[in-house]
Amino acid sequence: MFAARLAWGALRSCNKVIDLDCRKQIKDQSLSFFIIIYSCVLPWIDQVGSASSRAFSTTLNYHIETKENKSDSHWDFTPRNMEIVEKIFSNYPSNYKQSAVIPLLDLAQQQHGGWLPVSAMNEVARMVGVAPIRVYEVATFYSMFNLKKVGKYHILVCGTTPCMIRGSREVEAALLDSLQVKRNEVTRSGTFSVGEMECMGCCVNAPMIAIADYSHGAERYTYNYYEDVTPEMAVDIVEMHRRGDSTSRNLYPVGTQDPRRLRCGPSGKCTTLRGVPKAPPCRDLDAC
Ligand code: FES
């Protein structure tokens, strides 16, 4: 990005001194120059993004043709998932098929081990009858859609302020250290990956992590929150998933890990709202 800005700055200063007639030509050249710069540095930017854990919360959204992710390869829902597709479509009027884009992408991601190849997005676009770009727009906007391979268990650490104040960075550091990966990387075995998500709506029980389980396709897909976690607990929870140990699930149930808290209630005794609330209107309107 820095190199591109530098190049742009240099071209702009050139523009000032070069004859006006040459400007159009220079602009055309600068555009080609930009395209070259971007295609050269994007892979590098991505590497830096994974290397420096605070640089990017999600992986960059662009497509590079690879053996595993080819735009012209064939992708289809399984016959079993086609039944779910039919159900999803039945939720919308037949002239609003495009409303099904998000649930279909979600199902495709579950079927495809946690990420969306471009061929799956193309298939969703075909099914709902929109241009593929409309589906790419949705998939690149929502960080829940992974455009690159993730682990069978994709762990998301909340990085927003309440979780950060309550120690989410330490939680993430402990997970990355125990799995020996960088953020947005997949472990060698392909079992785990760690990503960051912004506020997952669970701030009251911060810090929290979510684990998306893609190990058994769409049939047994789960997406669970573990709240009030410490770095040690987060590592234990991941190990529990590695072992597939159902007995440990009593020790680390889904939801809050604070035994003094009931769901999202206060930890310990209630300090507010202890009496029977007044019937609406709840505030004294005459007091204003
Ligand atoms: S800040 Fe982490 S859930 Fe809201």
Boltz pocket constraint, residues with backbone or C-beta under 6 A from the ligand:
constraints:
  - pocket:
      binder: B
      contacts: [[A, 158], [A, 159], [A, 160], [A, 161], [A, 162], [A, 163], [A, 164], [A, 198], [A, 199], [A, 200], [A, 201], [A, 202], [A, 203], [A, 204], [A, 206], [A, 207], [A, 208]]
      max_distance: 6.0
